[in-house]
Amino acid sequence: MIPRTFRSLSRTSGTPVFSILVIATLCSTTPGFGRAALSWLVDMTSAGITIPYFFASSSSSPSPPSGSGRRRRWLPPPD
């Protein structure tokens, strides 16, 4: 899923140098967009994350077994 250039590691230190350079470049250019653009980006990101958060939360909640007619209680795992 990730291009090979992002996965390559440095031979001497074993760090993903290309990935670090791309992130550093993106982070250093964002202040040039201005306060209004950055505020809009943060607002859209926070609105967009609610859908995946809902799916993750709903998929991790326990559901009652089908056909039993009883509600299933959530019990913490034993120590």
Sequence and secondary structure as in RCSB ss.txt:
>XXXX:A:sequence
MIPRTFRSLSRTSGTPVFSILVIATLCSTTPGFGRAALSWLVDMTSAGITIPYFFASSSSSPSPPSGSGRRRRWL
PPPD
>XXXX:A:secstr
   HHHH   TTT   HHHHHHHHHHHHHGGGG HHHHHHHHHHHHHHTHHHHHHHHHHHS    TTS S     
    
